[in-house]
Amino acid sequence: MDPSSTGIQEPFDLIRLSLSERVFVKLRGDRELTGILHAYDGHMNLILSDAEETIMIVDPVDGNFEGQGTVKVAKRKMEMLFVRGDGVILVSPPSRT
Amino acid sequence: MSGSPTDFLKGVVGKRVIVRLTSGVDYRGILSCLDGYMNIALEQTEEHVNGIVTNRYGDAFIRGNNGGYRSRR
């Protein structure tokens, strides 16, 4: 395998190394989350605390797709959050530099 | 040469790849590893939507069910 940076042998290692760290999560339905990762499992069910959800609401009435003309952004905060794994697209840990 | 899909994927670890999700979003980065569910870990990842870079991540975990297809660059 690839011993390049910090000895990640399987994708879940990346998540394990992010426990107790603030992570970025991209979800289905144009939603994004940041929060502190407390727990996860093989389905990528997640427990996040101090979570902020960002919801992108694209207005299709405007035929102007050039610069994604009308995108509304809604945000909400949650103290503690369970995320069902099947909605997860991507998880990114804080940069390890 | 390389027979099975698994052999191909082993060979492509550490290389620059493009992962396209079913949603049409592309992730370009260095493939650091993958598992039997096709969960993927990428390094130096760029998110491309319609050819425009929309995000950059140092590392990224992509859940396998989102449909990955990868290619050498």
Backbone of each chain as nested JSON, in Angstrom:
{
  "chains": [
    {"id": "A", "residues": [
      {"number": 1, "name": "MET", "atoms": {"N": [0.834, -1.212, 0.0], "CA": [0.0, 0.0, 0.0], "C": [0.863, 1.255, 0.0]}},
      {"number": 2, "name": "ASP", "atoms": {"N": [0.253, 2.336, 0.316], "CA": [0.931, 3.616, 0.197], "C": [1.344, 4.154, 1.564]}},
      {"number": 3, "name": "PRO", "atoms": {"N": [2.589, 4.066, 1.911], "CA": [3.006, 4.521, 3.24], "C": [3.39, 6.003, 3.245]}},
      {"number": 4, "name": "SER", "atoms": {"N": [2.846, 6.748, 2.294], "CA": [3.333, 8.105, 2.049], "C": [3.316, 8.993, 3.282]}},
      {"number": 5, "name": "SER", "atoms": {"N": [2.117, 9.311, 3.791], "CA": [2.081, 10.358, 4.812], "C": [2.016, 9.792, 6.232]}},
      {"number": 6, "name": "THR", "atoms": {"N": [0.831, 9.348, 6.645], "CA": [0.708, 8.945, 8.04], "C": [0.219, 7.513, 8.185]}},
      {"number": 7, "name": "GLY", "atoms": {"N": [0.564, 6.675, 7.238], "CA": [0.226, 5.276, 7.363], "C": [-1.261, 4.993, 7.378]}},
      {"number": 8, "name": "ILE", "atoms": {"N": [-1.978, 5.545, 6.434], "CA": [-3.39, 5.208, 6.28], "C": [-3.483, 3.975, 5.4]}},
      {"number": 9, "name": "GLN", "atoms": {"N": [-4.074, 2.909, 5.961], "CA": [-4.159, 1.685, 5.179], "C": [-5.541, 1.458, 4.606]}},
      {"number": 10, "name": "GLU", "atoms": {"N": [-6.547, 1.995, 5.258], "CA": [-7.899, 1.893, 4.71], "C": [-8.6, 3.216, 4.951]}},
      {"number": 11, "name": "PRO", "atoms": {"N": [-9.624, 3.481, 4.121], "CA": [-10.263, 4.803, 4.197], "C": [-10.743, 5.165, 5.603]}},
      {"number": 12, "name": "PHE", "atoms": {"N": [-11.21, 4.182, 6.373], "CA": [-11.736, 4.498, 7.695], "C": [-10.66, 5.016, 8.645]}},
      {"number": 13, "name": "ASP", "atoms": {"N": [-9.39, 4.699, 8.349], "CA": [-8.306, 5.253, 9.174], "C": [-8.345, 6.772, 9.176]}},
      {"number": 14, "name": "LEU", "atoms": {"N": [-8.709, 7.306, 8.012], "CA": [-8.798, 8.764, 7.877], "C": [-9.825, 9.319, 8.862]}},
      {"number": 15, "name": "ILE", "atoms": {"N": [-10.929, 8.598, 9.017], "CA": [-11.983, 9.043, 9.926], "C": [-11.533, 8.842, 11.37]}},
      {"number": 16, "name": "ARG", "atoms": {"N": [-10.877, 7.713, 11.625], "CA": [-10.434, 7.419, 12.99], "C": [-9.476, 8.505, 13.487]}},
      {"number": 17, "name": "LEU", "atoms": {"N": [-8.608, 8.961, 12.605], "CA": [-7.642, 9.996, 12.971], "C": [-8.313, 11.347, 13.201]}},
      {"number": 18, "name": "SER", "atoms": {"N": [-9.579, 11.456, 12.789], "CA": [-10.283, 12.732, 12.939], "C": [-11.183, 12.767, 14.165]}},
      {"number": 19, "name": "LEU", "atoms": {"N": [-11.219, 11.696, 14.939], "CA": [-12.049, 11.696, 16.148], "C": [-11.633, 12.852, 17.051]}},
      {"number": 20, "name": "SER", "atoms": {"N": [-12.617, 13.491, 17.64], "CA": [-12.41, 14.673, 18.51], "C": [-11.934, 15.904, 17.746]}},
      {"number": 21, "name": "GLU", "atoms": {"N": [-11.936, 15.827, 16.445], "CA": [-11.542, 16.987, 15.64], "C": [-12.777, 17.527, 14.914]}},
      {"number": 22, "name": "ARG", "atoms": {"N": [-12.648, 18.767, 14.466], "CA": [-13.737, 19.343, 13.673], "C": [-13.619, 18.82, 12.241]}},
      {"number": 23, "name": "VAL", "atoms": {"N": [-14.695, 18.256, 11.744], "CA": [-14.677, 17.71, 10.392], "C": [-15.726, 18.416, 9.536]}},
      {"number": 24, "name": "PHE", "atoms": {"N": [-15.498, 18.319, 8.233], "CA": [-16.451, 18.822, 7.252], "C": [-17.143, 17.611, 6.635]}},
      {"number": 25, "name": "VAL", "atoms": {"N": [-18.457, 17.653, 6.562], "CA": [-19.215, 16.528, 6.01], "C": [-20.12, 17.044, 4.909]}},
      {"number": 26, "name": "LYS", "atoms": {"N": [-20.034, 16.408, 3.754], "CA": [-20.925, 16.77, 2.653], "C": [-22.012, 15.714, 2.573]}},
      {"number": 27, "name": "LEU", "atoms": {"N": [-23.266, 16.18, 2.514], "CA": [-24.401, 15.264, 2.557], "C": [-25.234, 15.368, 1.29]}},
      {"number": 28, "name": "ARG", "atoms": {"N": [-26.051, 14.349, 1.065], "CA": [-27.01, 14.408, -0.033], "C": [-27.988, 15.543, 0.194]}},
      {"number": 29, "name": "GLY", "atoms": {"N": [-28.533, 16.074, -0.891], "CA": [-29.512, 17.134, -0.783], "C": [-28.891, 18.489, -0.547]}},
      {"number": 30, "name": "ASP", "atoms": {"N": [-27.682, 18.693, -1.071], "CA": [-26.995, 19.99, -0.991], "C": [-26.872, 20.491, 0.438]}},
      {"number": 31, "name": "ARG", "atoms": {"N": [-26.475, 19.593, 1.315], "CA": [-26.269, 19.979, 2.706], "C": [-24.83, 19.728, 3.103]}},
      {"number": 32, "name": "GLU", "atoms": {"N": [-24.345, 20.588, 3.958], "CA": [-22.998, 20.413, 4.488], "C": [-23.034, 20.587, 5.991]}},
      {"number": 33, "name": "LEU", "atoms": {"N": [-22.111, 19.928, 6.656], "CA": [-22.036, 20.031, 8.109], "C": [-20.598, 20.265, 8.511]}},
      {"number": 34, "name": "THR", "atoms": {"N": [-20.408, 21.03, 9.574], "CA": [-19.135, 20.938, 10.28], "C": [-19.469, 20.653, 11.733]}},
      {"number": 35, "name": "GLY", "atoms": {"N": [-18.613, 19.906, 12.368], "CA": [-18.848, 19.587, 13.766], "C": [-17.699, 18.767, 14.294]}},
      {"number": 36, "name": "ILE", "atoms": {"N": [-17.719, 18.58, 15.602], "CA": [-16.662, 17.784, 16.23], "C": [-17.1, 16.333, 16.229]}},
      {"number": 37, "name": "LEU", "atoms": {"N": [-16.25, 15.497, 15.68], "CA": [-16.604, 14.089, 15.477], "C": [-16.38, 13.304, 16.762]}},
      {"number": 38, "name": "HIS", "atoms": {"N": [-17.462, 12.718, 17.25], "CA": [-17.35, 11.935, 18.479], "C": [-17.336, 10.444, 18.224]}},
      {"number": 39, "name": "ALA", "atoms": {"N": [-18.106, 10.003, 17.249], "CA": [-18.182, 8.574, 16.994], "C": [-18.64, 8.339, 15.561]}},
      {"number": 40, "name": "TYR", "atoms": {"N": [-18.31, 7.167, 15.049], "CA": [-18.745, 6.773, 13.708], "C": [-18.815, 5.261, 13.682]}},
      {"number": 41, "name": "ASP", "atoms": {"N": [-19.449, 4.716, 12.658], "CA": [-19.422, 3.264, 12.476], "C": [-19.265, 2.951, 10.995]}},
      {"number": 42, "name": "GLY", "atoms": {"N": [-19.357, 1.681, 10.697], "CA": [-19.095, 1.246, 9.336], "C": [-20.097, 1.741, 8.308]}},
      {"number": 43, "name": "HIS", "atoms": {"N": [-21.26, 2.168, 8.756], "CA": [-22.224, 2.772, 7.828], "C": [-21.94, 4.239, 7.613]}},
      {"number": 44, "name": "MET", "atoms": {"N": [-20.951, 4.744, 8.354], "CA": [-20.675, 6.183, 8.403], "C": [-21.793, 6.941, 9.104]}},
      {"number": 45, "name": "ASN", "atoms": {"N": [-22.563, 6.25, 9.951], "CA": [-23.355, 6.999, 10.916], "C": [-22.365, 7.803, 11.738]}},
      {"number": 46, "name": "LEU", "atoms": {"N": [-22.736, 9.043, 12.056], "CA": [-21.805, 9.932, 12.746], "C": [-22.482, 10.563, 13.945]}},
      {"number": 47, "name": "ILE", "atoms": {"N": [-21.726, 10.819, 14.971], "CA": [-22.163, 11.678, 16.071], "C": [-21.286, 12.923, 16.042]}},
      {"number": 48, "name": "LEU", "atoms": {"N": [-21.93, 14.076, 15.88], "CA": [-21.202, 15.343, 15.849], "C": [-21.722, 16.241, 16.968]}},
      {"number": 49, "name": "SER", "atoms": {"N": [-20.825, 16.974, 17.576], "CA": [-21.276, 17.988, 18.53], "C": [-20.917, 19.356, 17.982]}},
      {"number": 50, "name": "ASP", "atoms": {"N": [-21.561, 20.377, 18.535], "CA": [-21.296, 21.752, 18.123], "C": [-21.389, 21.853, 16.595]}},
      {"number": 51, "name": "ALA", "atoms": {"N": [-22.456, 21.273, 16.057], "CA": [-22.562, 21.118, 14.608], "C": [-23.271, 22.31, 13.98]}},
      {"number": 52, "name": "GLU", "atoms": {"N": [-22.791, 22.691, 12.806], "CA": [-23.496, 23.696, 12.016], "C": [-23.822, 23.105, 10.657]}},
      {"number": 53, "name": "GLU", "atoms": {"N": [-25.094, 23.183, 10.286], "CA": [-25.539, 22.671, 9.002], "C": [-25.727, 23.836, 8.041]}},
      {"number": 54, "name": "THR", "atoms": {"N": [-25.252, 23.67, 6.825], "CA": [-25.443, 24.662, 5.78], "C": [-26.258, 24.011, 4.672]}},
      {"number": 55, "name": "ILE", "atoms": {"N": [-27.387, 24.618, 4.355], "CA": [-28.267, 24.045, 3.342], "C": [-28.305, 24.993, 2.154]}},
      {"number": 56, "name": "MET", "atoms": {"N": [-27.95, 24.48, 0.989], "CA": [-27.991, 25.282, -0.236], "C": [-29.323, 25.038, -0.931]}},
      {"number": 57, "name": "ILE", "atoms": {"N": [-30.092, 26.098, -1.07], "CA": [-31.396, 25.985, -1.719], "C": [-31.296, 26.695, -3.067]}},
      {"number": 58, "name": "VAL", "atoms": {"N": [-31.272, 25.905, -4.143], "CA": [-31.152, 26.478, -5.477], "C": [-32.549, 26.757, -6.008]}},
      {"number": 59, "name": "ASP", "atoms": {"N": [-32.741, 27.979, -6.48], "CA": [-34.043, 28.374, -7.017], "C": [-34.058, 28.128, -8.517]}},
      {"number": 60, "name": "PRO", "atoms": {"N": [-34.803, 27.131, -8.987], "CA": [-34.781, 26.783, -10.411], "C": [-35.667, 27.696, -11.258]}},
      {"number": 61, "name": "VAL", "atoms": {"N": [-36.437, 28.565, -10.651], "CA": [-37.326, 29.453, -11.408], "C": [-36.511, 30.336, -12.337]}},
      {"number": 62, "name": "ASP", "atoms": {"N": [-35.42, 30.852, -11.826], "CA": [-34.504, 31.646, -12.633], "C": [-33.744, 30.703, -13.549]}},
      {"number": 63, "name": "GLY", "atoms": {"N": [-33.897, 30.901, -14.863], "CA": [-33.204, 30.022, -15.789], "C": [-31.723, 30.342, -15.9]}},
      {"number": 64, "name": "ASN", "atoms": {"N": [-31.226, 31.148, -15.026], "CA": [-29.85, 31.607, -15.107], "C": [-28.919, 30.676, -14.347]}},
      {"number": 65, "name": "PHE", "atoms": {"N": [-28.384, 29.694, -15.071], "CA": [-27.504, 28.734, -14.413], "C": [-26.043, 29.145, -14.505]}},
      {"number": 66, "name": "GLU", "atoms": {"N": [-25.795, 30.242, -15.197], "CA": [-24.413, 30.662, -15.468], "C": [-23.553, 30.629, -14.201]}},
      {"number": 67, "name": "GLY", "atoms": {"N": [-23.909, 31.465, -13.282], "CA": [-23.143, 31.492, -12.033], "C": [-23.989, 30.967, -10.89]}},
      {"number": 68, "name": "GLN", "atoms": {"N": [-24.843, 30.011, -11.188], "CA": [-25.785, 29.493, -10.207], "C": [-26.526, 30.656, -9.548]}},
      {"number": 69, "name": "GLY", "atoms": {"N": [-27.102, 31.512, -10.369], "CA": [-27.68, 32.781, -9.985], "C": [-28.291, 32.875, -8.611]}},
      {"number": 70, "name": "THR", "atoms": {"N": [-29.34, 32.137, -8.352], "CA": [-30.036, 32.322, -7.081], "C": [-29.887, 31.095, -6.207]}},
      {"number": 71, "name": "VAL", "atoms": {"N": [-28.938, 31.166, -5.338], "CA": [-28.747, 30.102, -4.351], "C": [-28.949, 30.701, -2.964]}},
      {"number": 72, "name": "LYS", "atoms": {"N": [-29.943, 30.198, -2.283], "CA": [-30.137, 30.657, -0.904], "C": [-29.377, 29.724, 0.019]}},
      {"number": 73, "name": "VAL", "atoms": {"N": [-28.825, 30.292, 1.038], "CA": [-28.091, 29.488, 2.007], "C": [-28.767, 29.62, 3.361]}},
      {"number": 74, "name": "ALA", "atoms": {"N": [-29.138, 28.489, 3.907], "CA": [-29.713, 28.488, 5.258], "C": [-28.737, 27.784, 6.192]}},
      {"number": 75, "name": "LYS", "atoms": {"N": [-28.638, 28.296, 7.384], "CA": [-27.74, 27.667, 8.349], "C": [-28.486, 27.417, 9.64]}},
      {"number": 76, "name": "ARG", "atoms": {"N": [-28.096, 26.368, 10.311], "CA": [-28.635, 26.153, 11.658], "C": [-27.596, 25.419, 12.482]}},
      {"number": 77, "name": "LYS", "atoms": {"N": [-27.693, 25.619, 13.775], "CA": [-26.72, 25.013, 14.677], "C": [-27.392, 24.009, 15.592]}},
      {"number": 78, "name": "MET", "atoms": {"N": [-26.647, 22.954, 15.884], "CA": [-27.166, 21.933, 16.787], "C": [-26.075, 21.528, 17.755]}},
      {"number": 79, "name": "GLU", "atoms": {"N": [-26.488, 21.341, 18.997], "CA": [-25.512, 20.989, 20.024], "C": [-24.945, 19.6, 19.786]}},
      {"number": 80, "name": "MET", "atoms": {"N": [-25.846, 18.669, 19.53], "CA": [-25.429, 17.271, 19.366], "C": [-26.27, 16.687, 18.255]}},
      {"number": 81, "name": "LEU", "atoms": {"N": [-25.624, 15.953, 17.371], "CA": [-26.32, 15.529, 16.155], "C": [-25.932, 14.103, 15.799]}},
      {"number": 82, "name": "PHE", "atoms": {"N": [-26.94, 13.305, 15.464], "CA": [-26.712, 11.982, 14.885], "C": [-26.956, 12.101, 13.384]}},
      {"number": 83, "name": "VAL", "atoms": {"N": [-26.006, 11.653, 12.59], "CA": [-26.158, 11.687, 11.141], "C": [-26.255, 10.263, 10.635]}},
      {"number": 84, "name": "ARG", "atoms": {"N": [-27.335, 9.941, 9.933], "CA": [-27.451, 8.599, 9.368], "C": [-26.484, 8.462, 8.192]}},
      {"number": 85, "name": "GLY", "atoms": {"N": [-25.785, 7.346, 8.202], "CA": [-24.677, 7.172, 7.269], "C": [-25.043, 7.234, 5.806]}},
      {"number": 86, "name": "ASP", "atoms": {"N": [-26.267, 6.84, 5.46], "CA": [-26.567, 6.753, 4.03], "C": [-26.656, 8.13, 3.366]}},
      {"number": 87, "name": "GLY", "atoms": {"N": [-26.72, 9.192, 4.167], "CA": [-26.744, 10.53, 3.576], "C": [-25.377, 11.115, 3.338]}},
      {"number": 88, "name": "VAL", "atoms": {"N": [-24.355, 10.428, 3.814], "CA": [-23.004, 10.988, 3.756], "C": [-22.398, 10.796, 2.367]}},
      {"number": 89, "name": "ILE", "atoms": {"N": [-21.855, 11.851, 1.805], "CA": [-21.112, 11.746, 0.55], "C": [-19.617, 11.787, 0.827]}},
      {"number": 90, "name": "LEU", "atoms": {"N": [-19.205, 12.756, 1.622], "CA": [-17.772, 12.978, 1.813], "C": [-17.508, 13.467, 3.222]}},
      {"number": 91, "name": "VAL", "atoms": {"N": [-16.406, 13.023, 3.777], "CA": [-15.965, 13.532, 5.074], "C": [-14.528, 13.997, 4.917]}},
      {"number": 92, "name": "SER", "atoms": {"N": [-14.273, 15.211, 5.37], "CA": [-12.913, 15.714, 5.275], "C": [-12.429, 16.177, 6.644]}},
      {"number": 93, "name": "PRO", "atoms": {"N": [-11.331, 15.614, 7.093], "CA": [-10.772, 16.023, 8.377], "C": [-10.082, 17.368, 8.258]}},
      {"number": 94, "name": "PRO", "atoms": {"N": [-9.746, 17.988, 9.372], "CA": [-8.957, 19.209, 9.303], "C": [-7.605, 18.885, 8.669]}},
      {"number": 95, "name": "SER", "atoms": {"N": [-7.016, 19.841, 7.984], "CA": [-5.773, 19.535, 7.263], "C": [-4.678, 19.136, 8.246]}},
      {"number": 96, "name": "ARG", "atoms": {"N": [-4.042, 18.024, 7.935], "CA": [-2.967, 17.519, 8.793], "C": [-1.638, 18.046, 8.279]}},
      {"number": 97, "name": "THR", "atoms": {"N": [-1.283, 19.247, 8.677], "CA": [-0.013, 19.772, 8.169], "C": [0.944, 20.081, 9.297]}}
    ]},
    {"id": "B", "residues": [
      {"number": 1, "name": "MET", "atoms": {"N": [-2.167, -8.395, -19.025], "CA": [-1.413, -7.628, -18.022], "C": [-2.141, -7.675, -16.694]}},
      {"number": 2, "name": "SER", "atoms": {"N": [-2.756, -6.545, -16.332], "CA": [-3.49, -6.543, -15.063], "C": [-4.842, -7.162, -15.294]}},
      {"number": 3, "name": "GLY", "atoms": {"N": [-5.127, -8.238, -14.552], "CA": [-6.327, -8.995, -14.816], "C": [-7.577, -8.4, -14.215]}},
      {"number": 4, "name": "SER", "atoms": {"N": [-7.729, -8.589, -12.91], "CA": [-9.006, -8.279, -12.291], "C": [-9.131, -6.797, -11.96]}},
      {"number": 5, "name": "PRO", "atoms": {"N": [-10.363, -6.362, -11.766], "CA": [-10.58, -4.98, -11.322], "C": [-9.79, -4.669, -10.053]}},
      {"number": 6, "name": "THR", "atoms": {"N": [-9.706, -5.644, -9.153], "CA": [-8.96, -5.431, -7.91], "C": [-7.495, -5.126, -8.204]}},
      {"number": 7, "name": "ASP", "atoms": {"N": [-6.92, -5.866, -9.146], "CA": [-5.521, -5.616, -9.518], "C": [-5.348, -4.209, -10.054]}},
      {"number": 8, "name": "PHE", "atoms": {"N": [-6.314, -3.796, -10.855], "CA": [-6.246, -2.444, -11.416], "C": [-6.244, -1.418, -10.296]}},
      {"number": 9, "name": "LEU", "atoms": {"N": [-7.153, -1.613, -9.334], "CA": [-7.276, -0.631, -8.262], "C": [-6.021, -0.612, -7.399]}},
      {"number": 10, "name": "LYS", "atoms": {"N": [-5.454, -1.791, -7.139], "CA": [-4.203, -1.843, -6.37], "C": [-3.127, -1.049, -7.085]}},
      {"number": 11, "name": "GLY", "atoms": {"N": [-3.1, -1.215, -8.41], "CA": [-2.056, -0.55, -9.193], "C": [-2.199, 0.949, -9.232]}},
      {"number": 12, "name": "VAL", "atoms": {"N": [-3.397, 1.432, -8.984], "CA": [-3.659, 2.849, -9.178], "C": [-3.553, 3.623, -7.841]}},
      {"number": 13, "name": "VAL", "atoms": {"N": [-3.363, 2.888, -6.734], "CA": [-3.169, 3.545, -5.435], "C": [-1.889, 4.381, -5.468]}},
      {"number": 14, "name": "GLY", "atoms": {"N": [-1.989, 5.59, -4.997], "CA": [-0.824, 6.482, -5.004], "C": [-0.753, 7.346, -6.239]}},
      {"number": 15, "name": "LYS", "atoms": {"N": [-1.65, 7.082, -7.208], "CA": [-1.648, 7.87, -8.444], "C": [-2.727, 8.942, -8.398]}},
      {"number": 16, "name": "ARG", "atoms": {"N": [-2.614, 9.876, -9.312], "CA": [-3.677, 10.896, -9.424], "C": [-4.875, 10.269, -10.115]}},
      {"number": 17, "name": "VAL", "atoms": {"N": [-6.035, 10.451, -9.538], "CA": [-7.239, 9.856, -10.117], "C": [-8.365, 10.887, -10.138]}},
      {"number": 18, "name": "ILE", "atoms": {"N": [-9.363, 10.572, -10.924], "CA": [-10.594, 11.347, -10.922], "C": [-11.701, 10.417, -10.459]}},
      {"number": 19, "name": "VAL", "atoms": {"N": [-12.432, 10.833, -9.455], "CA": [-13.556, 10.054, -8.966], "C": [-14.823, 10.815, -9.325]}},
      {"number": 20, "name": "ARG", "atoms": {"N": [-15.667, 10.187, -10.102], "CA": [-16.92, 10.856, -10.479], "C": [-18.076, 10.203, -9.732]}},
      {"number": 21, "name": "LEU", "atoms": {"N": [-18.836, 11.012, -9.03], "CA": [-20.001, 10.5, -8.313], "C": [-21.197, 10.45, -9.246]}},
      {"number": 22, "name": "THR", "atoms": {"N": [-22.218, 9.74, -8.828], "CA": [-23.431, 9.657, -9.646], "C": [-24.06, 11.038, -9.832]}},
      {"number": 23, "name": "SER", "atoms": {"N": [-23.783, 11.938, -8.884], "CA": [-24.324, 13.295, -8.994], "C": [-23.628, 14.105, -10.087]}},
      {"number": 24, "name": "GLY", "atoms": {"N": [-22.52, 13.593, -10.616], "CA": [-21.795, 14.308, -11.657], "C": [-20.643, 15.136, -11.128]}},
      {"number": 25, "name": "VAL", "atoms": {"N": [-20.507, 15.193, -9.822], "CA": [-19.388, 15.932, -9.233], "C": [-18.123, 15.084, -9.353]}},
      {"number": 26, "name": "ASP", "atoms": {"N": [-17.024, 15.744, -9.684], "CA": [-15.739, 15.064, -9.786], "C": [-14.86, 15.408, -8.6]}},
      {"number": 27, "name": "TYR", "atoms": {"N": [-14.123, 14.432, -8.14], "CA": [-13.07, 14.687, -7.152], "C": [-11.755, 14.253, -7.764]}},
      {"number": 28, "name": "ARG", "atoms": {"N": [-10.81, 15.176, -7.79], "CA": [-9.502, 14.87, -8.348], "C": [-8.476, 14.912, -7.244]}},
      {"number": 29, "name": "GLY", "atoms": {"N": [-7.707, 13.871, -7.14], "CA": [-6.693, 13.849, -6.093], "C": [-5.861, 12.593, -6.194]}},
      {"number": 30, "name": "ILE", "atoms": {"N": [-5.016, 12.407, -5.2], "CA": [-4.169, 11.221, -5.162], "C": [-4.887, 10.157, -4.342]}},
      {"number": 31, "name": "LEU", "atoms": {"N": [-5.054, 9.01, -4.944], "CA": [-5.784, 7.926, -4.283], "C": [-4.915, 7.349, -3.181]}},
      {"number": 32, "name": "SER", "atoms": {"N": [-5.298, 7.558, -1.919], "CA": [-4.445, 6.99, -0.872], "C": [-4.86, 5.575, -0.496]}},
      {"number": 33, "name": "CYS", "atoms": {"N": [-6.135, 5.286, -0.502], "CA": [-6.537, 3.89, -0.321], "C": [-8.028, 3.72, -0.56]}},
      {"number": 34, "name": "LEU", "atoms": {"N": [-8.445, 2.467, -0.61], "CA": [-9.863, 2.171, -0.758], "C": [-10.138, 0.833, -0.093]}},
      {"number": 35, "name": "ASP", "atoms": {"N": [-11.407, 0.525, 0.143], "CA": [-11.742, -0.735, 0.796], "C": [-12.797, -1.489, -0.016]}},
      {"number": 36, "name": "GLY", "atoms": {"N": [-13.271, -2.57, 0.562], "CA": [-14.178, -3.455, -0.15], "C": [-15.535, -2.852, -0.464]}},
      {"number": 37, "name": "TYR", "atoms": {"N": [-15.896, -1.802, 0.257], "CA": [-17.151, -1.104, -0.048], "C": [-16.936, -0.015, -1.087]}},
      {"number": 38, "name": "MET", "atoms": {"N": [-15.696, 0.108, -1.543], "CA": [-15.32, 1.195, -2.444], "C": [-15.41, 2.548, -1.747]}},
      {"number": 39, "name": "ASN", "atoms": {"N": [-15.309, 2.547, -0.443], "CA": [-14.998, 3.801, 0.225], "C": [-13.609, 4.206, -0.25]}},
      {"number": 40, "name": "ILE", "atoms": {"N": [-13.408, 5.497, -0.395], "CA": [-12.17, 5.971, -1.003], "C": [-11.559, 7.057, -0.136]}},
      {"number": 41, "name": "ALA", "atoms": {"N": [-10.268, 7.017, 0.049], "CA": [-9.562, 8.135, 0.683], "C": [-8.685, 8.797, -0.364]}},
      {"number": 42, "name": "LEU", "atoms": {"N": [-8.829, 10.105, -0.488], "CA": [-8.049, 10.879, -1.441], "C": [-7.219, 11.914, -0.698]}},
      {"number": 43, "name": "GLU", "atoms": {"N": [-6.066, 12.244, -1.262], "CA": [-5.256, 13.343, -0.748], "C": [-5.245, 14.469, -1.773]}},
      {"number": 44, "name": "GLN", "atoms": {"N": [-4.991, 15.662, -1.289], "CA": [-4.9, 16.859, -2.152], "C": [-6.076, 16.901, -3.118]}},
      {"number": 45, "name": "THR", "atoms": {"N": [-7.263, 16.84, -2.539], "CA": [-8.466, 16.67, -3.337], "C": [-9.021, 18.011, -3.822]}},
      {"number": 46, "name": "GLU", "atoms": {"N": [-9.395, 18.033, -5.07], "CA": [-10.119, 19.179, -5.619], "C": [-11.502, 18.701, -6.027]}},
      {"number": 47, "name": "GLU", "atoms": {"N": [-12.51, 19.476, -5.658], "CA": [-13.876, 19.159, -6.058], "C": [-14.207, 19.974, -7.298]}},
      {"number": 48, "name": "HIS", "atoms": {"N": [-14.614, 19.303, -8.356], "CA": [-14.947, 19.992, -9.606], "C": [-16.428, 19.828, -9.908]}},
      {"number": 49, "name": "VAL", "atoms": {"N": [-17.111, 20.931, -10.142], "CA": [-18.492, 20.879, -10.608], "C": [-18.545, 21.624, -11.93]}},
      {"number": 50, "name": "ASN", "atoms": {"N": [-18.981, 20.958, -12.966], "CA": [-19.014, 21.538, -14.313], "C": [-17.664, 22.131, -14.709]}},
      {"number": 51, "name": "GLY", "atoms": {"N": [-16.6, 21.454, -14.325], "CA": [-15.271, 21.898, -14.721], "C": [-14.706, 23.034, -13.887]}},
      {"number": 52, "name": "ILE", "atoms": {"N": [-15.439, 23.476, -12.882], "CA": [-14.958, 24.56, -12.031], "C": [-14.575, 23.993, -10.668]}},
      {"number": 53, "name": "VAL", "atoms": {"N": [-13.422, 24.423, -10.163], "CA": [-13.003, 23.971, -8.836], "C": [-13.876, 24.657, -7.793]}},
      {"number": 54, "name": "THR", "atoms": {"N": [-14.589, 23.867, -7.008], "CA": [-15.507, 24.447, -6.037], "C": [-15.033, 24.266, -4.603]}},
      {"number": 55, "name": "ASN", "atoms": {"N": [-14.094, 23.38, -4.38], "CA": [-13.598, 23.14, -3.035], "C": [-12.261, 22.425, -3.103]}},
      {"number": 56, "name": "ARG", "atoms": {"N": [-11.495, 22.585, -2.047], "CA": [-10.257, 21.813, -1.914], "C": [-10.205, 21.204, -0.531]}},
      {"number": 57, "name": "TYR", "atoms": {"N": [-9.789, 19.978, -0.461], "CA": [-9.65, 19.31, 0.825], "C": [-8.266, 18.68, 0.886]}},
      {"number": 58, "name": "GLY", "atoms": {"N": [-7.632, 18.79, 2.048], "CA": [-6.342, 18.116, 2.223], "C": [-6.505, 16.612, 2.104]}},
      {"number": 59, "name": "ASP", "atoms": {"N": [-7.466, 16.114, 2.841], "CA": [-7.815, 14.705, 2.757], "C": [-9.324, 14.62, 2.607]}},
      {"number": 60, "name": "ALA", "atoms": {"N": [-9.763, 13.562, 1.974], "CA": [-11.198, 13.393, 1.848], "C": [-11.539, 11.911, 1.864]}},
      {"number": 61, "name": "PHE", "atoms": {"N": [-12.59, 11.605, 2.606], "CA": [-13.147, 10.253, 2.628], "C": [-14.427, 10.307, 1.818]}},
      {"number": 62, "name": "ILE", "atoms": {"N": [-14.547, 9.46, 0.817], "CA": [-15.769, 9.42, 0.016], "C": [-16.457, 8.082, 0.248]}},
      {"number": 63, "name": "ARG", "atoms": {"N": [-17.706, 8.155, 0.659], "CA": [-18.45, 6.934, 0.969], "C": [-18.73, 6.165, -0.316]}},
      {"number": 64, "name": "GLY", "atoms": {"N": [-18.557, 4.846, -0.237], "CA": [-18.559, 4.007, -1.425], "C": [-19.827, 4.034, -2.244]}},
      {"number": 65, "name": "ASN", "atoms": {"N": [-20.97, 4.243, -1.598], "CA": [-22.23, 4.107, -2.326], "C": [-22.471, 5.244, -3.31]}},
      {"number": 66, "name": "ASN", "atoms": {"N": [-21.673, 6.27, -3.264], "CA": [-21.912, 7.414, -4.129], "C": [-21.426, 7.195, -5.556]}},
      {"number": 67, "name": "GLY", "atoms": {"N": [-20.965, 6.003, -5.811], "CA": [-20.64, 5.644, -7.181], "C": [-19.313, 6.23, -7.597]}},
      {"number": 68, "name": "GLY", "atoms": {"N": [-18.28, 5.461, -7.511], "CA": [-16.977, 5.974, -7.883], "C": [-16.545, 5.381, -9.19]}},
      {"number": 69, "name": "TYR", "atoms": {"N": [-15.897, 6.177, -9.989], "CA": [-15.227, 5.651, -11.163], "C": [-13.919, 6.392, -11.229]}},
      {"number": 70, "name": "ARG", "atoms": {"N": [-12.877, 5.685, -11.412], "CA": [-11.602, 6.36, -11.311], "C": [-10.767, 6.126, -12.56]}},
      {"number": 71, "name": "SER", "atoms": {"N": [-9.877, 7.026, -12.79], "CA": [-9.025, 6.847, -13.944], "C": [-7.679, 7.469, -13.66]}},
      {"number": 72, "name": "ARG", "atoms": {"N": [-6.725, 6.962, -14.324], "CA": [-5.387, 7.53, -14.241], "C": [-5.36, 8.877, -14.922]}},
      {"number": 73, "name": "ARG", "atoms": {"N": [-4.437, 9.692, -14.518], "CA": [-4.246, 10.951, -15.213], "C": [-2.799, 11.078, -15.609]}}
    ]}
  ]
}
